[in-house]
Amino acid sequence: MSLAEVLADIREWPPALTYGALLFGAFVEYVFPPFPGDTVVVAGAVLVAAFDWSPWPVLALVTGGAVAGGLVDWQIGRWLHASGRLERLRPAWRDAIHGIAGQFERRGAWYLAVNRFVPGIRAFFFVAAGVAGLGAGRVAFWCAVSAVLWNALLLAVGFAVGDNVEELDALVGRYTIVVWAVVGVVLAVVIARFVLKRRRARET
């Protein structure tokens, strides 16, 4: 769904429904990663710029939705670890979560702080945080910091671009492509290192 299509629908909604959609969009991206959460947030930024809405309710709602969604993923990670179901996942998923969880033991706060800037796999950061045993307060704090920074950036871009939907949509699209390329390389390295360590441990 393009940003222009989202805005065409949202402009017909009452304000309460629009605010609810912003909250829901920020939340559901974390529990259903294919959902275009950034598109919803950018739509809010355009509404703020084009219709002179206050940015503060928009920022608060999309941040609150992100924190709530992140905590749901964190709880899923705790459950996967406690129940032993993590070992029953697909090998690729299991190795990815194990690899990221191992990194969380040393740099958990940093990973959570940048999660919002990484599209598509944000949910896995919080599942890994749950597997690694990070506390709820720490997870919520760094999720909020990351969400505020990212959402404030999108709102600022929305102000700069105004109601030029096509330009804003193109900017977000280019950013997503670049980040996906970087994330793919980083994940490949992390998983490869994790697999090699496990093989060496078995051999010894």
N, C-alpha and C positions, 0 to 999 in steps of 0.2 A: 504494500500500500504506500503510495507516494504521500509526501507532506502536503501537497496541494489537495489531494483527496481527503486527507484527515481534516484539514482546515475547512473544506467545503461542508463537511458534516458538522464539525464543532460550532461553526458560526450560527447554525440553526438551533442550537441547544440553549436552554436556560442556564444562567450562571452556575446554579447549584449542581446541575448535571455535569457541566464542564469541569468544575473543580473536582467533582467525584471521579471523573475520567482521568484527570491528571494524577490523582492519588492512586487510582487503580492501575494505571499504566506503569507508573514507577514501581509499584509493588509486584505486579504479575510478571514483569521481565525477569525477576529473580527466581520465580518458581516455574516459569515457562520461558526459557531463554530465547526461543525463536521469536517471541513477541517483540515488536520494534519499540522498546521503551524510549529510546532517544528521540524517535520521531514524535512521540507524544510530548516529550519535554520541549522539543524545539517548536512544536505547534503552540505550546503555552507561551514560549518566548515571542513568537510572532503575534499572538493575541495581545500580549502586554505592549508590544511596540505599536501595533496597528490600531488598537482600540483603547489605548491609554489606561490599561488595567494597572493596578498596583502590583509590582513584582513580588512583594513580600508574601502574600498568601500562596502564590504560585511556587515560590522557592520553598516555603514551609511544607506544602503538600507533597511535592515531588521528592523532597528530602525525607519526609516521614514515611512515604511509601517505600523508598529504597531501604531505609533502616528496617522496616517491618519485614520486607522480603528477604533481606540479608539474614535476619534472625531466624526466619523459617528455614532457610538453607543451613544455617549453623546448627539448628536443632536436628535436622535430617542427618547431618554429619555425626553428631553425637549418637544418634540412634543407630546409624550404620556401624559405628565403632563398637558400641555396647552390645549390640545384638549379634555381631559377627557376620552380618549380611554383606559387609564390604567385600569380603573374600569371594562372595558369590556373584559379584558384578562381572561384566565383560572385562576380559584382561586389559584392554586398552583403557577403559574407564578406571579400573582398579589401580593400574600402574600410574595413571595420571594423578589420581587423588593421593596415592601414597607418596609420589614424588613431590607434589606441592605441599602436602602435610609435613614432610620432612623439612622442607625449607621454612615452613611456618614456625618450627621450633626455635629457629634462630632469628628470623626476620619477619615474624608474623605481623607486627604493627605496620611495617612498610608495605607489605603486600596488600593489607586491607586499605591502607591509605590511598593506594593507586588503583584499586579495583574498579572504580567508577570510570576510569579513563580507558578501560579495556573492554570493548564491546564483545558480546557474544558468549564469553566464558566467565562473566562476573559471578554467577552462581557457584561455580566450582571453587572459587576462593573461600566462600563461606562454608561450604561443605567440608573443605580441607581444614578450615579453622576449627570446626566441630570435631573432626577426626583427631586433630592435634591436641584437643583439650583446652583451647583458649576460652577464657571466661566470657559470659554474656555481656558484661559491662564494657569490657575492652573491645569486644567485637562491635557493639552498638556505637561506641564512641568513634572508632576509626571509620566505621561505615558512614556515620554522619559527617565527619570531616571530609571524606572523599566525595560524598554526594553534594555537600554544600559547594565545594570548589568546582566540581564539574557542572552542576546545574547553574551556578552563578556565571560560569564561563559561557554556557549556552544562552543564558538570558542576555549577557552582554553582547554576544554575537547577534542575537535577535534585535537588540536595539540598534546595533551598527548597520545591519542589513535592512531593517525596517520590515516592510511587508513584501519584500522581494522573495517570494517563496522558492522560486526556482534556484536562485543563487544560494540560499541557505541550505536547501536540500542537497545541492551539489557539493557544498563545503563539507557537510556531514558525511556524505557518501565517500568522498576522497579520503577523509580522515579514517573512516572505518576500514577501507581497503588497505591503507598503510599499516594501521594497527594490527589487522589480521595477519599481514605478512610477518610483522615483527613477532607477534604472539606465536605464530606457527613455528618459527625458528627457535624461540626460547623454550616452548613446550617440548619440542623434539630433543633439545639438549638436556632438559631436566629429566625427561623420561628415559633417555639413553643412559644417562649417568646412574639413575636409579636401578635400571635393569642390569647394568654392568656390576654395580655393587652387590646386588642380590646373587648374581652368578658367581662372583668371587667368593662370597660368603658360603655358598653351597659347596664350592670346590675345596674350601679349607675346612 
